[in-house]
Amino acid sequence: MADDYAVLRRLLHDIRARDDDIILRSVSLPPNSVPCTVAFLDGVVNKELLHAQVLSPILQPEPYCVDDPLPDIRENLLRRFLCVSEIKDVSDSTGIEKELYTGAVVVICAGMRGAILLRLDGFMRRSPGAPLNDRTVSGPRDSFTESLPGNIGLVRKKLADPRLRVKKTVIGRRTRTNIALLYMDDIALPDTVREVERRLSSIDIDGILASGYIAQLTEAPGTSVFPTYREIERPDIAVAALLEGRIVVICDHSPLALSFPTVFAELLQAAEDYYEKPVAGTFARLLRWACFFLAVSLPALYVALVSFRPEILPYDLLVTIASLRSQVPFPVIWETLFIEFAVQAIIESSLRLPEPLGQTIGVVSGIIVGQAIISASLATPMVLIVVALANICTFCIPSFSLSVTVRILRLCMIFPAATFGIFGFSLAWMFLLVHMQSLDSMGVAYLAPFSPHIPSDHKDAALRAPLQSFIRRPKSIGNRNTRRQRP
Amino acid sequence: MSEISARERLTSRQYTALLAGSAFGAGILTLPRYLCAAAGQDAWVIPLLAGGTMCLSALCFLRLCRRFPGMTLPHLMQELLPLPLANTAVLLYLAYFLTVAASSIRIVAEITLLYLLPNTPLWAVALVYSLFVGYTLSGGLRGAGRFNELTGFVLLFGFLLLLPSLREGRMTNLAPMLTAKPTALLTAIPMACYSFGISLLIPLFLPLTDDRSRAAKHTWPTLCFVVTAFSLITLTSVCVLGADTSAHMLFPVITIYKSVSVPVIERLDLFFLTLWTVLAVRPCLNFALAAGQLSDCLLKNRLPRRWLSAGIGLFLFASMLLQTDIVGTIRILHWLGYVFLFLGIVFPALLLILSRKKVSA
């Protein structure tokens, strides 16, 4: 028994010699002054809690602990001295080393096998604030943070159902990132749960730094620019997804959860849609669908019409465009690409710069540079309007991943439109549609409920029907318990 | 592709859309001209009669499908005929499907050149279409099914756009009614038959649906819809343009769209053409998909789907360029109408007799 302590103590000293942020504290356990060592990682463990719940009870024991010790050292330690809720036993040295680096407090004691691991996380965490992207006026304003337990707690608080299952796993050989899989036991399809679990377990990577890693690594093989997952920033959306039979994956150190399976229509939905009247929700959704189409198409359509079929445009507009175009020395495609590139660069720089500076850059580049481009006859105001409008439409898309996709697609659409005019434009859209309908998210068709056509799901796709009509859960996702409310 | 088909199923809705979508392509744009030339103001009767042959063919295939549930046409032939004969028959069907696909895509490419891209070389447009077909085929049966389902509504919308043109029509153009000679009508039927070759797709796709009995029930309304739509469009053409004018126009239906004035949309014909140039690829796609199924059967699933799709795309591109001109292409399609009478009626009837003997034995 005593040998185990010596071995583990040597191990901890070796680790300490290697890494300066490992702290070792040797104490004597009363009443027989049994040697004890406490090891932890500096900056990760809450020292105040460590003092109050571990060291203080040992160094300043209560009288009954001294007078009436338990015969077994481990039991004595657990029942008399350690006031910590999350305790785990580990016997092998590799396990102890791994857990120490994940932030556990290691307690070893002479006469005890293995080590006791305590969780006293003290890493700096921010409190749940308002979401950055998916903001609402009438809905709740809390959002996920970087803490996995905290995020699970936020979901549990909103979904007080014992059938909510939380399965934890560790992914990342080196980062040892905790991942939680949440689903409703009686709603989610077991096959889908198994599929998500399978894909998670198949990940073998050295590090998971954010949920985006999980999202990409769980996607089906093949290249697609479209996200087949939904990034969730808000616990209320996560709960709504769970109630529809979806599976939510939360990654430690990431403020975004992921939901599977995801259909395209979902990416154009926002939390606010459900908190307002159906008419307002439907209006907002239709607006977003129109914005998606315009965001992808506007510059390409402009190029196709001006280059190939100007006669479709109203005569007065055509004359205006022609007179403006006569001052610009470049073809329409170069003009459009130039402005598009400039706007994309402004957006990218605004995202990376500090907030006040980003806003200034936006204003300066938007007004001053835009004006200068027009004055220098590098582009017509019409192109500027078209590109700006397309970019404004992009910002109407609630999903950040989809908005990035749209920015890429917009550029890609310009080339077929410039080569084949309206024909190229419409064929490019058809390619896009064929590609989209070939996608699946965990076995669910990406374009459902449009293709395959599921009439009952249309009430919560591009439209938002009254909540009273949501009698059944979405059929496209598939679920075990189809009934949502009593008719 | 049949390997994929085994695990990928069509929904009955997708099957219906696929069947209906295979009829409306280049044929509907060119047919009124030839029907009017053959039967004058009674041209609208011919689609009804040709539709009858299609229904006869569909009846044979549906009975075969009921007798051998879950078996697609090539497997069915291998079951009923000696292997060399069955493989020859599969090759015949394959040649038919590929020729229909190549010819109809050539017509669509010509229309694109004529109305939308007069300065673009044919090979460029042909290449784009072939790429599209190849890419869609690589999605397999499910991809093609979903594409047909999704664009089915647009097709319906395209037809609805025709309705305002009837305001310009004269009912007197239809008079005197039913005076065409029966021989003229009978001669014109095979001409129309290539547009009704969709019944040949039934034994290839019906066995691959998730609910066969429901899909079989949906077959008849779909065929009725196709026949009615063809007849109505020919009728509209005669009403609006007159039989003589229709007979002298290469694409009378496109001219009808030119006559429609809808507020806001100033150039409806261009709007329609933009829609149609893409939608008209559907028959080509579906027949190419059928060709893919048959080739897969001949090659015993040894060729990966991507390679097969690329091969079909390339074949379509080459055979499109080999055809001399649009009139020649239309002539090929008319000959295919006669081939349809054999492959769609005579051959399945023979198979039906053989299957009856086999079942009773």
Interface residues (C-beta under 8 A of the other chain):
Chain A: F308 R309 E311 I312 P314 F420 G421 I422 F423 G424 F425 S426 L427 W429 M430 F431 L433 V434 H435 Q437 S438 A445 L447 F450 S451 P452 H453
Chain B: T11 R13 Q14 T112 L116 L117 T120 A124 V125 V128 F132 Y135 T136 G139 G143 R146 F147 E149 L150 T151 E266 R267 L270 T274 L275 T277 V278 V281
